[in-house]
Amino acid sequence: MHSAKTTFIEGITSTKSLFAIYDHLLTEIHLPPEDISDLLRSQIVYAISALDRLIHELVRIGILEIFNNKRKETEKFKNHPFKAQTILSVIKSLKSSTIPSSPDELPEAIINKEIIEKLSFLAFQAPEKIKDALSYIWNEPNKMVILANRMRLAGSTENDRQRFLIQTLQLIVNRRNQIVHEADFDSGAGIRRSITRKEVEDNIDFIQALGISIYEEVTAPICYIKK
């Protein structure tokens, strides 16, 4: 799973690097902020995309770890409906006494192919979608509470911290959707919504902290089978 974390950090780092371009155009070229504001908007989109990809990869790898008897099973995994063709192909591969003619015929590869196909139609961005996806590989019932505590978010109680996490993430995702689907226009006012460097920087830092916290929780020893 380390590769998924590495790719996520690289994506966040690349997204943050756009600040240098924004700052140069603003302070050196003296372009008006509104003329280069789309750079900031793109960073929100990229940050959420990095998180989405991280969840996809953690779930895919986690399911394969369960299949290989390395990770503890979850109820969601147990109830996952694999295609009959996939099950038959795995059984055939396991019973075969000959060496597979292609790596694609190995049981793990067969399972991996179906996971990729099923996950490709799903987006893991909103809090509930992320929580549901992680249920494939993480048994913790209070996921958002655990993540909010690990992130050391503001709040005097666990419920306060959980609420802060869910609301903040949902607001960032909503803004991402407004940018992608509405060009960030306020249909009521007929103008584009304002955006600031500080706002975007805070959003990216939040997404980075959340992604790292998710990785740390789903790779904790308690998630794995003791040998």
C-alpha positions in Angstrom: 0.0 0.0 0.0 3.0 2.3 0.3 2.9 2.9 -3.4 -0.6 4.3 -3.1 0.6 6.7 -0.4 3.6 7.7 -2.5 1.4 8.5 -5.5 -0.9 10.5 -3.3 1.9 12.6 -1.9 3.3 13.2 -5.3 -0.1 14.4 -6.6 -0.5 16.8 -3.6 3.1 18.1 -4.1 2.5 18.6 -7.8 -0.8 20.5 -7.0 1.0 22.7 -4.4 3.7 23.5 -7.0 1.1 25.5 -8.9 1.3 28.2 -6.2 4.7 29.2 -7.5 3.2 29.9 -11.0 0.3 31.8 -9.4 2.7 33.9 -7.2 5.0 34.7 -10.1 2.1 35.8 -12.4 0.7 37.9 -9.5 3.8 39.5 -8.1 6.2 39.6 -11.0 4.0 39.8 -14.1 1.4 41.8 -12.2 -1.6 40.1 -13.6 -4.9 40.8 -11.9 -5.9 38.0 -9.4 -9.2 37.3 -11.3 -7.3 36.6 -14.5 -5.3 33.8 -12.9 -7.9 32.6 -10.4 -8.4 29.4 -12.5 -5.0 28.2 -11.3 -6.4 28.2 -7.8 -9.6 26.4 -8.9 -7.6 23.7 -10.7 -5.7 23.0 -7.5 -8.9 22.1 -5.6 -9.9 19.8 -8.4 -6.5 18.1 -8.5 -6.4 17.7 -4.7 -9.7 15.9 -4.6 -8.6 13.8 -7.6 -5.5 12.8 -5.6 -7.7 11.7 -2.7 -10.1 9.8 -4.9 -7.2 7.9 -6.5 -5.8 7.1 -3.1 -9.0 5.6 -1.9 -9.4 3.6 -5.1 -5.9 2.1 -4.7 -6.1 1.4 -1.0 -9.4 -0.5 -1.5 -8.1 -2.4 -4.5 -4.9 -3.4 -2.8 -6.7 -4.1 0.5 -9.2 -6.5 -1.2 -6.2 -8.4 -2.8 -4.6 -8.6 0.7 -7.8 -10.2 2.0 -7.9 -12.6 -0.9 -4.3 -13.5 -0.1 -5.1 -14.1 3.5 -3.0 -11.2 4.7 -5.7 -8.8 5.8 -8.6 -9.4 8.1 -12.0 -9.8 6.3 -14.7 -7.2 6.7 -18.4 -7.7 6.5 -18.6 -5.6 3.4 -16.0 -7.8 1.7 -17.8 -11.0 2.7 -21.0 -9.7 1.1 -19.4 -8.4 -2.1 -21.0 -10.0 -5.1 -18.2 -11.2 -7.4 -19.2 -12.2 -10.9 -19.8 -15.9 -11.5 -17.3 -15.8 -14.4 -14.6 -14.4 -12.0 -15.3 -17.1 -9.4 -15.1 -19.9 -12.1 -11.9 -18.5 -13.5 -10.3 -18.4 -10.1 -11.4 -22.0 -9.3 -10.1 -23.1 -12.7 -6.8 -21.4 -12.1 -6.4 -22.9 -8.6 -7.2 -26.4 -9.8 -5.0 -26.3 -12.8 -1.9 -28.4 -12.7 -0.2 -26.5 -15.5 1.6 -23.2 -15.3 -0.6 -20.4 -16.5 0.3 -19.2 -20.0 -0.1 -15.6 -18.9 0.1 -13.6 -15.6 -3.4 -12.5 -16.3 -4.6 -16.1 -15.6 -3.3 -16.1 -12.0 -6.0 -16.0 -9.3 -4.9 -12.6 -8.0 -4.8 -11.1 -11.4 -8.4 -12.3 -12.1 -9.6 -10.8 -8.9 -7.7 -7.6 -9.5 -9.2 -7.1 -12.9 -12.8 -7.3 -11.5 -12.0 -4.9 -8.7 -10.6 -2.4 -11.1 -13.7 -2.7 -13.4 -16.1 -2.2 -10.5 -14.3 0.6 -8.9 -13.8 2.5 -12.2 -17.5 3.5 -12.1 -17.3 4.9 -8.6 -16.1 8.2 -7.1 -14.7 8.3 -3.6 -14.8 12.0 -2.7 -17.7 12.7 -0.5 -17.5 11.6 3.2 -20.2 8.9 3.0 -18.7 7.5 -0.2 -15.2 7.3 1.3 -16.5 5.7 4.5 -18.4 3.1 2.5 -15.4 2.3 0.3 -13.1 1.9 3.3 -15.6 -0.6 4.8 -14.3 -3.1 2.2 -10.9 -3.2 4.0 -11.3 -1.5 7.4 -13.6 -2.9 10.1 -13.7 0.2 12.3 -17.3 1.3 12.8 -16.5 4.9 13.7 -14.2 5.7 10.9 -14.8 9.5 10.8 -14.3 9.8 14.6 -11.0 7.9 14.4 -9.8 9.9 11.4 -10.8 13.2 13.0 -8.9 12.3 16.2 -5.8 11.3 14.2 -5.9 14.6 12.3 -6.3 16.5 15.6 -9.1 18.6 14.3 -10.8 21.3 16.3 -13.6 20.4 18.7 -14.1 19.7 22.4 -15.7 16.3 21.8 -15.3 13.4 19.4 -18.7 14.3 17.8 -17.5 17.9 17.3 -14.3 16.7 15.6 -16.2 14.2 13.5 -18.7 16.9 12.4 -15.9 19.2 11.5 -14.2 16.6 9.3 -17.4 15.7 7.5 -18.6 19.3 7.0 -15.2 20.5 5.8 -14.6 17.7 3.4 -18.1 18.0 2.0 -17.6 21.8 1.5 -14.4 21.2 -0.4 -16.1 18.5 -2.6 -19.0 20.8 -3.2 -16.6 23.5 -4.4 -14.8 21.0 -6.6 -18.2 20.1 -8.2 -19.1 23.8 -8.7 -15.8 24.3 -10.5 -16.0 21.2 -12.6 -19.7 21.3 -13.5 -20.6 25.0 -13.3 -17.3 26.7 -14.1 -17.6 28.1 -10.5 -20.4 30.5 -11.5 -23.1 31.5 -9.0 -26.2 31.0 -11.1 -28.2 33.3 -8.9 -25.8 36.3 -9.0 -24.5 35.5 -12.6 -20.9 35.9 -11.5 -18.0 33.6 -10.6 -17.5 32.8 -7.0 -14.5 34.4 -5.4 -11.5 32.3 -4.4 -8.3 33.1 -2.5 -4.8 31.6 -2.2 -5.2 31.1 1.5 -8.5 29.3 1.1 -7.0 26.9 -1.5 -3.9 26.3 0.6 -6.0 25.4 3.6 -8.1 23.0 1.5 -5.1 21.2 0.1 -3.5 20.9 3.5 -6.7 19.4 4.9 -7.0 16.9 2.0 -3.3 15.9 2.5 -3.8 15.4 6.2 -7.0 13.3 5.6 -5.3 11.1 3.0 -2.3 10.4 5.2 -4.6 9.6 8.2 -6.6 7.2 6.1 -3.4 5.5 4.9 -2.1 5.2 8.5 -5.4 3.7 9.8 -5.9 1.1 7.1 -2.3 0.0 7.3 -2.2 -0.4 11.1 -1.2 -3.8 12.4 -4.7 -4.4 13.8 -6.0 -4.6 10.2 -3.8 -7.6 9.3 -3.8 -11.2 10.2 -1.1 -12.2 12.7 1.2 -14.9 11.4 
